[in-house]
Each structure stands twice: as structure tokens, then as C-alpha cells.
Amino acid sequence: METPTPASSRRRRSRVQPRVLVIDDEPDLLELLEITMIRLGLDVTCVNSVADAIAKLDSQDFDLCLTDMRLPDGEGLDVIAHIHSKELDVPVAVITAFGSAENAVAALKAGAFDYLAKPVNLEQLRALVKQAVKAPEKTRAPENYTLLGSSPAIKQVRDLIERVAQSLAPVFISGESGSGKEVAARLVHLRGPRAVAPFVPVNCGAIPENLMESEFFGYKKGSFTGADSDREGFFQAANGGTLFLDEVADLPLTMQVKLLRVIQEKTVRRIGSQTEEPVDVRIICASHKKLAPLVETGQFRQDLFFRLHVIEVNMPSLREMHEDIPLIARAILEKLARGRPVKLTDDALTALKRYPFPGNVRELENILERGLSLATYPTQIQAADLYLSPVANSVPRLEAAASSTALGEGEIPASLEMYLDDVERAALLAALERTRFNRTEAAKLLGITFRAMRYRMERLGIK
């Protein structure tokens, strides 16, 4: 007698026809989904309740589960929970009512890899199914990115990346400037099913507002002066892969509206075109700013926030990974030395461990590159070769200077304009000193654009 295979140990098996489980209680929609799946060459099983779906999942292997959110005896979330509790290797996509952003977000957080809105767009359905059931690629992209360290903070990040990589849920990566947000985004891409597809990074704060639409969505020849040929945008370039929106908080409100529509409809329209093109893109965002306060002040759309801020990965600062500094420093130095036998002396490592690193890993790399260039001896870098700035000592002095502008209780400044200028000047100087007068990084610390930083420095006479 054959021993039944436990559900928890079953994994997706190869077969001639991929098998799909479709769950919906609307007969017309169920029939439409079944016909579409059959035309794609899939083996389809249809049920109309949570109980029947669980029974099928416990007795058969499936390559994809497509479920409605609202069912007579429960919700699609119940099906997702069952699949996870039994450790079944079955990707789940949910069908939500049109405009039900909360349901879509809840499903993605529960573990669904994607969603479809009613009425179901068949082109989007076909793209979703092909992505979910395609055979594993024989070759994967080279994995040149890693997050070094054994501290609890970085271990937690690595574990979370492994979990979220397999889904298509939008990921928001937070953390200070230079903490490795793009590296984390690339790892989410490389660890997931889209590893061999394009990864397109975009710095939202570096694109002029008047060029954003053409850069994101592309344009047709002749649509405006200078458009001498058709050009695809970031979404078309990332089709089938991942679009990484760095510093997404810098997007103007007009662009946020257009981005929201693309995410909802999964289509883009080039400037000058009358038709829309379907796009299949996973969105990963990052920012050193917290989005929730920007939503409260009206600087960031709440509906877009819910679409992008589904799963948050918080990158720890280098100060939170104090014990990992020697390991990370040696790895960076090995890359910079390009085969040269160079090492950090004990006093250099001690100096690095004492340094607060306001610029995080990016600053560490800059310091080591400078030390490698200015080292007294060709085979070793000493503490004196690093030329570490006295940030730890200078910041309290600047903070004290800033506090000196504070008014006493009931006190009124002789000139409000001069008083506000003094406060602003102290804040700018503190940020500049903390970033060793890197205006771009100082602007990020203060939550303003580089252009605004430059204007304020000129107005206040800061050289």
C-alpha cells in the first residue's frame, strides 16, 4: 500500500501541464477564468468555497492558486493562511473588488504574490499566470551583492529579504543615507523569481519634474520638440523584472497620481500615444524619509502610500552594527585594493570602531579609499592614514550653537527675520559638519532637496 505524502513535505512537481486551482463563487467569472487558463495550456480545477479549496490543496499538487477575496464560507485570506500553515509551495494571487486597496494590501501582507482587480483584465491575468507557473530558469543572474555581518540587526534584515523575495508584494526599504538600501533592493530581486529579468534603479530626486513623465513612461516620435524617435521609459525597461524607486518621497504630487494609476492598472501610456501598453513590474521603493509623516502633512498621497508601503525592510545604520565594522571594512578594502596585499592595522580598526559614521557604509568606503590613496606604507593602512573628521566632537558644539538661539520664556526677538536666519544657519551648519560638507547628504539629513540646500546656503552666506 502506498504511503500518502504529508502535505507539509509536498513541493511543486514537474508535469506536462501546470495545474491551477481557481476559487470563486461567481459562475460567470469562474467560467471565464477556466476558459482563459485552458487556452494557456493549463490543467484547471475550479471550486466555489474555502472548504472545497482546502480539500483540494490537501489532496493534490498545484502550481498556482487564484482565489476571490470574498467567498460564501470565508475569505481568500483563509486559503493563503492554510497554504502557509501546511508549508505548501503554491503561489497565491487574489481577485479583489475594483478600488479595494485595503483588501489588496491585506492579501499581499498575508503572503499573496500578486492581485487582480475586478473586472478582471485578461491581459493582466495572462501575464500573472505566465509569471507564476513558468519553469525555473537554468541560469540565474550573478549574485554580486551581499549584506555582510553577524549582528542581530543585519541578520534580521537578511531573514526578511529571503521571505519577501518570493512574493511580488511591494517592498519599502527605509534607513539612513548610505546604509545599503539599493543593495537590499537588488537582493530582493536576485532572491526572487525575477532574478534573470531586468532590475532598473531610478533616483526619483535626480529627475527634473518636467521630464518625469517621459522618463517613467516613454514617448512616441514627434510627441514634442526633440522627440526624434520612439523611446521606452523606466516601466517598459523593467517589464518582467523589478523597478527600484530610490528616494520615492521626492516625487511631486502630480507624478504620484500617475504612478498610482500605473500600479493599479498595470498599464502605461507613452507621451503622444493613444493606446496603453501592459507592463508587468515589481515595485521596490526606498527613502531616508519616513513616509507616514509626509502623508499626514499632505506631501505624499495616502492611497499611493498604501500601495507602496506593504512590507517594510528597515536597514540598520552602521552604528547599530558596531561589531561588524571590522568585517565590512576588510571586505571593502579587499575590493578597493584589487589584489594588492593591504591590511588595516589594529589602531586603524580601533579608530573605525570608535567613529560614529553619519554616512554609514558609503562613508566607510570613502574613508578606506582615501586611506588607500594616502597610506604612508604600501601594505598597511594606519589610523593616521584614515584622516577621520572629529564629527563626534563637533556635533555637540554645533548643537549647542543651535540651542543658543533659543528664546527664554516670554522673550521676543528684536528681529524675527534675523532670529529665524540664525536658527536656519545653525541647522545647516550642523548638517554640513556631520556630513563633512557633502551638500547632497546634508540636504537628505534635513529633508530638503539639493536645490533648496544650495539656495539656503547662498542666501545665508555659508561657504
C-alpha positions in Angstrom: 0.0 0.0 0.0 1.4 3.4 -1.0 2.0 5.8 2.0 0.4 9.2 1.4 2.8 12.1 1.2 2.3 14.6 4.1 1.1 18.0 2.9 3.9 19.8 4.7 6.5 17.9 2.7 4.9 18.3 -0.7 6.6 20.6 -3.1 5.7 21.6 -6.7 6.4 18.7 -9.0 7.2 19.0 -12.7 4.4 17.8 -15.0 3.4 18.3 -18.6 0.6 20.7 -17.8 0.9 23.1 -14.9 -2.1 22.7 -12.6 -4.1 25.7 -11.3 -6.7 25.9 -8.6 -9.3 28.6 -9.2 -11.7 29.6 -6.4 -14.7 31.9 -7.0 -18.4 31.8 -6.2 -19.5 33.8 -9.3 -20.3 31.2 -12.0 -19.8 33.6 -14.9 -16.3 34.7 -13.7 -15.4 31.2 -12.8 -16.2 30.0 -16.3 -14.2 32.9 -17.8 -11.2 32.1 -15.7 -11.4 28.4 -16.5 -11.6 29.1 -20.3 -8.6 31.5 -20.1 -6.5 29.0 -18.2 -7.3 26.2 -20.6 -6.3 28.4 -23.6 -3.0 29.0 -21.8 -2.4 25.2 -21.8 -3.1 24.7 -18.1 -4.9 22.0 -16.1 -7.6 23.8 -14.2 -9.6 22.8 -11.1 -12.5 25.0 -10.1 -14.2 25.3 -6.7 -16.5 27.8 -5.2 -15.7 27.8 -1.4 -12.9 27.9 1.1 -13.7 24.4 2.3 -13.5 22.8 -1.1 -10.3 24.7 -1.9 -8.6 23.4 1.3 -9.7 19.8 0.5 -8.2 20.1 -3.0 -5.0 21.6 -1.7 -4.6 18.8 0.9 -5.1 16.1 -1.7 -3.4 17.4 -4.9 -0.4 19.4 -6.0 -0.9 22.8 -7.7 1.4 25.3 -9.4 -0.9 28.3 -8.8 -3.9 29.2 -6.7 -6.2 32.0 -7.9 -8.8 33.0 -5.4 -11.5 35.6 -4.9 -11.3 37.6 -1.7 -15.0 37.2 -0.7 -16.3 33.6 -0.6 -19.5 32.1 0.9 -17.7 30.4 3.8 -14.8 32.7 4.4 -12.2 34.8 2.6 -9.3 34.3 0.3 -7.0 35.1 3.2 -8.1 31.8 4.8 -6.8 29.9 1.8 -3.5 31.8 2.0 -3.2 31.0 5.7 -3.9 27.3 5.1 -1.2 27.2 2.4 1.3 28.8 4.7 0.4 26.6 7.7 0.9 23.4 5.6 4.1 24.8 4.0 2.8 24.2 0.5 4.8 25.6 -2.4 1.8 27.2 -4.1 1.9 30.8 -5.1 -1.4 32.6 -4.5 -3.0 35.5 -6.4 -6.2 37.1 -5.2 -9.1 38.8 -7.0 -10.3 42.0 -5.3 -13.2 44.3 -5.9 -12.3 47.4 -8.0 -10.7 50.1 -5.9 -10.4 47.9 -2.8 -6.8 48.9 -2.0 -7.1 47.7 1.6 -8.0 44.2 0.5 -5.1 44.0 -1.9 -2.7 45.2 0.7 -4.0 42.8 3.3 -3.6 39.9 0.8 0.0 40.9 -0.1 0.9 41.2 3.6 -0.6 37.7 4.2 1.6 36.2 1.6 -0.1 36.6 -1.8 2.4 37.2 -4.6 0.0 39.4 -6.7 -3.6 40.5 -7.1 -6.1 41.3 -9.8 -8.9 43.9 -9.6 -12.5 43.3 -10.9 -13.5 43.4 -13.7 -10.6 41.1 -14.5 -8.3 42.3 -17.3 -7.4 39.2 -19.3 -4.1 40.6 -20.5 -3.1 41.1 -16.8 -4.4 37.7 -15.9 -2.3 36.0 -18.6 0.8 37.9 -17.6 0.3 37.0 -13.9 -0.2 33.3 -14.8 2.8 33.1 -17.0 4.9 34.7 -14.3 3.7 32.3 -11.6 3.9 29.0 -13.5 6.9 29.5 -15.7 9.6 26.9 -15.4 12.7 27.8 -13.3 15.5 29.3 -15.3 18.6 27.2 -15.8 20.8 30.2 -15.4 20.5 32.9 -12.7 21.9 36.4 -12.6 25.3 36.6 -10.9 24.9 37.3 -7.2 27.5 40.1 -6.7 25.5 41.7 -3.8 25.5 40.7 -0.2 24.9 42.2 3.2 27.9 41.4 5.5 27.7 41.0 9.2 26.6 38.8 12.1 25.0 41.4 14.3 21.3 40.8 15.2 20.2 43.9 13.2 21.7 42.7 9.9 20.6 39.1 10.4 17.0 40.2 10.8 17.2 42.1 7.6 18.7 39.1 5.7 16.0 36.8 7.0 13.2 39.3 6.0 14.7 39.7 2.5 14.6 35.9 2.0 10.9 35.8 3.0 9.7 38.8 0.9 11.7 37.9 -2.2 9.5 35.1 -3.3 6.4 37.2 -3.4 5.5 40.1 -5.7 4.4 42.3 -2.8 5.6 45.9 -3.0 8.6 46.5 -0.6 9.5 49.8 1.0 13.1 50.0 2.2 13.8 52.6 4.9 17.1 53.6 6.5 19.7 56.4 6.7 21.6 57.6 3.7 24.5 55.2 2.8 23.0 52.2 4.8 22.7 50.0 1.7 19.1 50.4 0.6 19.8 49.7 -3.0 21.9 46.6 -2.2 18.9 45.3 -0.2 16.6 46.0 -3.2 18.9 44.1 -5.5 18.9 41.2 -3.1 15.1 41.1 -3.0 15.2 41.0 -6.8 18.0 38.4 -7.1 16.5 36.0 -4.5 13.1 36.0 -6.2 11.6 34.5 -9.4 12.6 37.6 -11.5 16.3 37.2 -10.9 17.2 36.9 -14.6 14.8 39.8 -15.6 15.9 43.5 -15.6 16.5 45.4 -12.4 16.0 49.1 -13.2 17.1 51.6 -10.4 15.7 55.1 -10.6 16.7 58.0 -8.3 13.5 60.0 -8.1 15.2 63.0 -6.6 17.6 63.4 -9.5 15.0 63.8 -12.3 13.7 67.3 -13.2 9.9 67.5 -12.7 9.2 68.5 -16.3 11.0 65.3 -17.6 9.5 62.8 -15.1 6.6 61.6 -17.3 8.7 61.0 -20.3 11.4 59.3 -18.3 9.0 57.0 -16.5 6.6 56.1 -19.3 8.5 56.9 -22.5 7.2 58.8 -25.6 6.4 58.5 -29.3 8.3 60.1 -32.1 7.1 63.6 -32.8 5.2 64.0 -29.5 7.2 67.0 -28.5 10.2 69.0 -29.8 13.3 66.9 -29.7 11.4 63.5 -29.7 13.0 62.3 -32.9 12.4 58.6 -32.2 10.2 56.3 -30.1 11.6 55.8 -26.6 10.6 53.5 -23.8 10.5 54.6 -20.2 11.6 53.0 -16.9 8.5 50.9 -16.7 8.9 49.4 -20.2 12.7 48.8 -19.5 11.8 46.9 -16.3 9.0 44.9 -17.8 9.1 41.4 -16.4 11.5 42.5 -13.7 11.9 45.0 -10.9 11.7 48.8 -10.8 13.5 50.3 -7.9 12.4 53.8 -7.0 15.0 55.3 -4.7 14.1 58.4 -2.7 10.4 57.9 -3.7 9.4 60.6 -1.2 10.9 63.2 -3.6 8.2 62.5 -6.2 6.0 65.6 -6.8 2.3 65.1 -6.2 1.4 65.2 -9.9 3.7 62.3 -10.6 2.4 60.4 -7.6 -1.1 60.4 -9.2 0.3 59.0 -12.4 2.4 56.4 -10.6 -0.6 55.2 -8.6 -2.6 54.7 -11.8 0.1 52.6 -13.4 0.4 50.4 -10.3 -3.4 49.9 -10.2 -4.0 49.4 -13.9 -0.6 47.7 -14.7 -0.5 49.7 -18.0 1.4 52.7 -19.2 0.7 55.2 -21.9 3.7 56.8 -23.7 3.5 60.6 -24.3 1.9 61.1 -27.7 0.4 57.6 -27.8 -3.4 56.9 -27.9 -3.0 53.3 -26.6 -1.9 51.8 -23.3 0.8 49.1 -23.0 0.6 46.4 -20.4 3.6 46.2 -18.0 4.5 43.5 -15.5 6.8 45.2 -13.0 7.5 44.6 -9.3 7.9 47.8 -7.4 10.5 48.3 -4.7 10.9 51.7 -3.1 13.3 53.3 -0.7 13.7 56.6 1.1 15.7 58.0 4.0 12.5 59.9 4.9 9.6 58.4 6.8 6.5 58.4 4.5 3.8 58.4 7.2 4.5 62.0 8.4 4.6 63.1 4.8 1.1 61.6 4.3 -0.2 63.5 7.4 1.1 66.8 6.0 -0.3 66.1 2.5 3.2 65.8 0.8 2.6 62.2 -0.1 -0.6 60.6 -1.2 -2.2 58.2 1.2 -3.5 55.9 -1.5 -0.1 55.6 -3.0 1.4 55.1 0.5 -0.8 52.0 1.0 0.2 50.6 -2.4 3.9 51.0 -1.8 4.3 50.6 1.9 3.1 46.9 2.1 6.2 45.3 3.6 8.9 47.5 5.2 12.6 46.5 5.4 14.5 48.8 7.7 18.2 49.0 7.0 20.2 49.4 10.2 22.8 52.2 10.5 26.5 51.2 10.8 26.2 52.4 14.5 23.7 49.6 15.1 26.2 47.1 13.6 29.2 48.2 15.7 30.7 44.7 16.0 30.5 44.2 12.2 32.7 47.2 11.3 36.0 45.3 11.1 34.4 42.6 8.8 32.8 45.1 6.5 35.9 47.3 6.4 38.1 44.4 5.4 35.7 43.3 2.7 35.6 46.8 1.2 39.3 47.2 1.4 39.8 43.9 -0.4 37.6 45.2 -3.2 39.3 48.6 -3.4 42.9 47.1 -3.3 42.2 44.9 -6.4 44.6 42.2 -5.4 47.2 44.3 -3.6 48.2 42.9 -0.2 46.9 45.7 2.0 45.6 45.4 5.5 44.2 47.6 8.3 46.3 47.9 11.4 44.9 47.3 14.8 44.9 51.1 15.6 43.1 51.8 12.3 40.4 49.2 13.2 40.1 50.7 16.7 39.6 54.2 15.2 37.0 53.0 12.8 35.0 51.2 15.6 35.0 54.5 17.6 33.9 56.6 14.7 30.1 57.3 14.6 29.7 57.0 10.7 27.0 59.5 10.0 27.3 58.5 6.3 27.2 54.7 7.1 28.7 52.1 4.8 29.0 54.6 1.9 31.1 56.9 4.2 33.2 53.9 5.3 34.0 53.1 1.7 35.0 56.7 1.1 37.3 56.7 4.1 39.0 53.5 3.1 39.5 54.7 -0.5 41.1 57.8 0.9 43.3 55.8 3.3 44.4 53.5 0.5 45.5 56.5 -1.6 47.3 58.4 1.2 48.7 55.4 3.2 52.3 56.0 4.4 53.2 52.3 3.8 52.0 50.5 0.7 50.9 47.3 2.5 49.1 48.7 5.5 46.7 51.5 6.5 47.2 53.1 9.9 44.7 55.2 11.9 46.5 58.4 10.8 46.0 57.5 7.1 42.2 57.5 7.5 42.0 61.2 8.3 38.8 60.7 10.3 37.0 64.0 10.9 36.1 64.9 14.5 32.4 64.5 13.9 31.7 63.2 17.4 33.3 66.3 19.0 32.0 68.9 16.6 28.3 67.9 16.6 27.7 68.8 20.3 29.3 72.2 19.7 27.0 72.9 16.8 24.0 71.6 18.7 25.0 73.9 21.5 25.3 76.8 19.0 21.8 76.0 17.7 20.4 75.8 21.2 21.9 79.2 21.9 19.4 80.8 19.5 16.5 79.5 21.7 14.4 82.2 23.3 13.7 82.3 27.0 10.1 82.1 28.3 8.2 85.1 27.2 11.2 86.6 25.3 10.6 88.2 21.9 13.4 88.5 19.3 14.4 92.1 18.3 14.1 90.9 14.6 12.1 87.8 13.8 13.8 87.5 10.4 17.3 87.6 11.8 16.3 85.2 14.6 14.9 82.7 12.1 18.0 83.1 9.9 20.2 82.3 12.9 18.2 79.1 13.6 18.3 78.0 10.0 22.1 78.8 9.7 22.8 76.7 12.8 20.8 73.7 11.5 22.5 73.9 8.1 26.0 74.1 9.6 25.2 71.1 11.9 24.1 69.0 8.9 27.1 70.1 6.8 29.6 69.4 9.6 28.0 66.0 10.2 28.4 65.1 6.5 31.8 66.7 6.2 30.3 69.4 4.0 28.7 67.0 1.5 25.8 69.2 0.5 23.8 66.3 -1.1 24.0 64.2 2.1 23.3 67.3 4.3 20.2 68.1 2.3 19.0 64.5 2.8 19.6 64.8 6.6 17.5 67.9 6.7 14.7 66.5 4.4 15.1 69.1 1.7 16.2 69.0 -1.9 19.8 69.7 -3.0 18.5 72.8 -4.9 16.9 74.1 -1.7 20.1 73.4 0.2 22.2 75.3 -2.3 19.7 78.3 -2.3 19.7 78.5 1.5 23.5 78.4 1.8 23.8 81.2 -0.8 21.1 83.3 1.0 22.8 82.9 4.4 26.3 83.3 3.1 27.5 79.9 4.0 30.6 78.9 2.0 
